[in-house]
Structures are given as structure tokens and as C-alpha cells.
Amino acid sequence: MIAQAVSQVWAADEVAHNHRPVKEIADARIAVGDRATLPLYLSADWSKPLPGINRAVLILHGRLRDADVYFRSAKTAQAAAGDAGKAAIMIVPQFLAGIDIDAYQLPPETLRWTFEGWEGGDPARGPTSASSFDALDAILAKLADRTIFPNLKQVVVAGHSGGAQIVQRYAIAGKGEAALTALGIAVRYVVANPSSYAYFDSARPQPSIAASCPGYNDWKYGMDARPPYLAGPTVSALEQAYVARRVIYLLGTKDTNPNHPALDKSCMAEAEGPYRYARGHAYAAVMQARDAGTPHHSLWDVPGVGHDGDRMLTSPCGLKALFDLPGCEAGQ
């Protein structure tokens, strides 16, 4: 009972922090459409040609919208990657909430979402209805500009926790990859320790929970009630696109706390399993068993790591996923 009470206090504190203004606003901007901008951190100035860059690594922050923390982790991983890191640009977008706009009196064109709506590609609350996926499309379109990136060969879209949630859904729905692949630029998605995944049918690892959970198959957990960005394609087309893409699931073997303060405890998420490590393995197994399987998807366990974005991304498997470095025993 004591442990449960402590966990409830932690969870309340996590929500409280989630609903406070962020500590720092990213210092760069990218246009999303013609009337909105998204803040982001950049490790290099992309307003001019960058012929020495052959890899772009996007790192997406978690539910606290703490892009500054994730940018530090990105820079740590970049330094650990040696020469591969020196030839990379690190990009950390920031998906803000209205409370952040107000606290910092940001320009009205700055995009803002609900506290967690950006994780599933929901439309922004202002100044336009751009999806968070539209924002990622804008970043990938910038990377496809050969006048800026004449030698770019690889784009990695990675996220941890809440950031992994948006990466997994963007790997299903994203439209920005097409321009890159047309130029021969490879794209991969790295999904590290998310609380939940989007399923393509109504079956779940915990069917009894699903049976008593109205809306358990709604987006972002399933394919019902999808947001406008996903309104066009059929479920079959979305699944075919996802299966064709290169996806790496990174799962910390110690991310096994069913009462972790930042774990999604909704019945929709609980229907996917008791904790993140189990949910990830269950989802990968379900996808592997469907139709022709997932030959372009890999699941790599990260031994001894719990819910820690910095340790996940800078682990041997994290560095292999981001930079193709050797040293990850699971990474095949």
C-alpha cells in the first residue's frame, strides 16, 4: 500500500510538471506552412550549405516538452559517435503547449498543441491546425534540399518515451519520407520505450482489459477515429507503408515498472500490456505474425537500462541505431 501511495504521488508530480511551462524554449525556428513556426534546436546552421553533413538525426522529446534536455542527450550521443557524429546534424524539435506560449510571450505564429496531443499527430490549437506530423514533414522537406545538404545519405527519426510515441505513429502515417527516398536518402525510425503503440486491428495482448475499455481501438492506440492528417489512406495502406519502413524498437530491459509515474495507465494502454518492456515485445511479436511479417523491423533490448532517455540513446545499441556504430550485440 505504501509503494502504491508513493507511486500515486510521483504520478501526480509528473502530471503537475507536464502542466507547467517548459524551462527553456528552443532557439531556432522552421516554417510549417505559410502562417506558423515550430521551435527547434540545431547543432549546425542550416541556413547555409552543409556539404560535410551526411547524416541527420532527429531526437524527439518526451511528454514534458523538455527539448533542452533531449538536445543535451543528442549532443552527448553525437560526441560519443566520433567521426560519424562530426558528419551529422542533430535536430530536436519542440512541441509546445499554450501555457508555454503565454509564459514566454512567444510570437502568435508559434505552434502550440494540447499537453499530449502532439504525440499522436493531433492538429495544433493554433495559430493553424497543422498536425505535429506536418511539422515533421517540414523538417524532412528541409533535409531534402540538396542546395543545403548536397551529401546527405541518412535521416534518423528517433524518440524516447512520449517522443517514441510520435515517432512510431509518424512511421505509420508520415508523408515526409517520400521526398528523401526519391533522392536516394535512407530513412529509419527509432522507437525507444514508448508507453503505447498504434495497432492495426482490434486484437490486444490483454483482451479482457480491451473488452471493458470503450474507445480502446481509437487512434493513437488503434485505427478508429484517426485525426485529419490520417483521414485519406485506408488502414491497409497505412500498414503496408509502416511494414515497408525501417523501424528499430529499442527497449530497456529494466523498463518494467507497472506503476512508473510517466507510464500511460489508461485502459487503452493497459490493454497493450502491464509496462513498457512487455508492451514493446508484445507489439513487435504481433506485427511479426501478421501477413508477411516485418522484415525491415528490428527489436533490440538495451540491457540494464530502465526509463532513461539519455542512457538509451547513448548505449551501444542506441549509438548503432543512430549512427551505425558497432558494439550492440542485439543489433543485427
N, C-alpha and C positions, 0 to 999 in steps of 0.2 A: 504493500500500500504506500509506503514511504517513497519507493522508487517511482511509482506511478504519479504521486503528487509532485515530485521533483520534475518529472518529465513534463507534466502539465504546466508547471511554472516556466520551464525552458521554452515550451511551445508558445506560451503567451508572450514571452520576451521576444521570440523570433518574429511573431506577428507584429509586435509593437515596433521593432526595428524596421520591419518591412514597410510599415506605415509612417515612418519618419522620413524627412528629406535626406537625400544622399549627402555624404560628406564632401564630395568633390564632383564637379561637372567636367567631362572630357573637353579638351581644348581645341579640337579640330571639328570641322563640320562637313557633311556631304548633303547635297540636294537630293530630296526624294520627291519626284515630280517637280512642278514649277512653283509650288507655294509652301513647301515645307523643307525643314532640315533636320538631320539627325546628328547628335554629338558623337564623337568617337576619338579614340587615341590612336596615334600612328607612330611607328618607330622610325619613319623616314618621311621626308617631304615629297608627297606625290603630286605636287603642283608643277613639277618639272620632270623630265625624263630620268628614269632609273634603270639604266642598262645593266647594272650589276646585280639586279634582283631577278632571281629565277624561281622564287617560291613566295607565295603569300599565305600567311597563317592568320585566320580569323579566330579569336577566342571570345566566346560569348559568356557574359557574367551570369551569376545566379539571381535568385529572387530578390536579393537586397539591392540590386541595380548598382552594385559596387564595382563599376568598371575600373576604377583606380587600382583596386586590389588585384583584379584579374590582369591588368596591364603589367603590374609588377611581376606576377607569375609568368606572364608571357615573355617578359624581358629576361627573367631567370632561365626559362627554358631555352630562349634564343642564345644566351651566353653559354649554356651547357652544351649546345649543339655545335659549338666550334665553327668551322668553316661553313657548314650548312646554315648555321644561324646568321652568319655575316652576309649571306646571299639571300636573306629572307626579309620581308617586311611584315611586321606584326601589327595587327589591326584589332582593336577592341571597341566595338560599337556600344552605345549606352542607350537603353530603352527606359526613358524617364516616365514618371507619373506626374499628375497635375500638381501634387504637393511640392515636387522638385522645381517645377516651373515657377510657382509662386514664391518659394523660399529664396530663389536666386534671381527673381525678376528677369527671367530669360526672355528673349525676343518672342513675339507671338507666333512666329513661324516654326518654333521648336516643337517637334512632335512629342506627344505625350499619350500614354495608354493607361488603362486601369492597372492596379498594382501587379497583377499577374497575367493580364490578357495578352500581353506581348509574347508569352511563352507558347501560345498556340496559334499565332498569326491573326489575332483579332484586329479589326480596324482600330486605328487611333481615335482618341477622343477629340483631337484637334491638332493642328488647325485644319487638317484634311482627314479623310477616312482611310488614309494609307494603312495597309497591313504592315506588321513588323516584317513579314516576308517581302513586301515591296521594298522595305529599307535594305534588306539583304540583297535583293535584286540590284539595287542601285550600287551597292558596294562591288558586286561581281561585275556589273557593267563597267565600272571604273577600271577594274583589273583587266578587262578585255580590251582596253585602249592601248593599242600597240605603239602609239606615239609616246606613252608614258612608260609602258612595260614591254619593251621590244623583245626581251628574252625570257619572259615568264613562261614556266613549264608546268608548275604545280600550284593548285589552290587547295588549302585545307580549311574546312569549316568545322570548328571544334567547340564544344561547350561542356561545362560541368554543372551538375545539379539542374537548376532551372534553365541554365544555358544549354544543357544537353537536351532538355525537353524541346526547346525551339529548334535545335539542330536536327533532332530526329523527325520532327514534323516538317521542317523545311526540306529534308532529304526526300520526303514523300511528295511535297507539293511545289517546291521551288522552281521558278522559271529562269533563274539567272544563270544556271549552268550551261544552257544551250549555246550562248554566245562564246563561252570559253572553249567548250569541246569543239566547236566549229573551227577554232583556231589551233586545235591540237593541244590545248592546255588541259591537263588531267585535273579532275576534281574529286576530292574524297571528303567524307563526313565522319567526324569522331564524336561519339556519343558516350560521355563519361558519367556514370552514376546518376541518371535521372530518376525521379520519383515514379514516372509512368511512361507508357508508350502508347502510340495510336495503333489499335488493332483493325484488321481489315474485315473481320466478320464478328458475329455476336458471341462466339465461344470465349470463355475466360478460364484461366487456371483455377480460380475459386468460383465455380458456378453457383454455389449456394449464396454467396455474397451478391453476385450479379443478379440473381433472381429476385432479391429483395431491395434492389437499388434502381429506382426509376432514373432513366437517363444515363445508365452506365455505358451505353454504346454511343452517346453523343460525343462529337469532337470536343476536346482533344484526346479522348480515350478511345473513341471509335469513329465510325464514318457517318453517323447520323448528325443532322443539324450542323453541317460544316459552314464555316464563315464564308463571306463573299469571295475571297481570294481563291477558294477551292470549289466554287459553285459550278464551274464548267465541266471538268473531267469526270468520267464515271469512276466508281470505286475500283473497277478492274484496271482502268488506265492508270490510276494513281498507284496501285500495287505493282503493276508492270514497271512503271518508272522507278519506284523505290527498289525493287529487286535488281534492276539493271545498274543501279548506282553502287559505288564503292563505299561501304559503310563499315566502320570499326567500332564495336562496342567495347569500351574499357570499363571493367567492373572491379572495384576494390573488394578484396576478399573479406575485409572486416567491416564493410558497409552493411551490417546485419542487424542493426538496432531497430526493432519494430516500433519503438517509441521515440525515434530521433526527432528532435524539435522541428527540423525543417522537412521531415518526411510528409508527403501528401497522405493524409489519413482519411480522405473522403472514401465513401463506399465504392466509387468508380475506380479509384486507385487500389483499394484493398482487394478488389476482385482480381487484380493482376498478381497478387502475392503479398506476403507479410512485410517484406522490406526490400530495399533496392537491389541487393545482390540476387535475391531469389527472383524478383520481377524481371531483371535483365536476362538471366538464364532461361526463364520460362518463355519470355518473348522470343529470344533467338531460336529456341527449340521449336516453337510454334511456326515461325517463319520458315525454318529449315524443312519442316514437314509438309509445307504447302506446295502443291503443284510441282514445279521443277526445282524447288529449294532456293537457296540463296548463295550461289557460288561466288558472288562478289562481296559477301558479308563475312566478317570475322569477329569472334568474341575472344578477347584477351583478358584473362584475370591479372590483376595487379596485386601481387602477394603482400599481405601485411598492412594494406592501406585501407582506411575507413573512408568517411565522407570528408575528404580533404582535397580541394581542387588543386592546390599548389603541389602537393605530393603526387597526385595522379598525373598531372601534366609534365612533371619533371622526373617521373620514374623512367626506367629503361623502356617500358612499353609505351609510356606517354611520348618519349622522345622518338621512338620508332614511328609511332602514329603520326606525329607532327613533322618529323624531319628525315624519316627513313634511316635512322641510326641503328646499328647493330646492338645487341645486348638484351633483347626481350626474348626470353625462351619460348613464350607463347606465341610470339608474333610471326606467324607464317602467312 
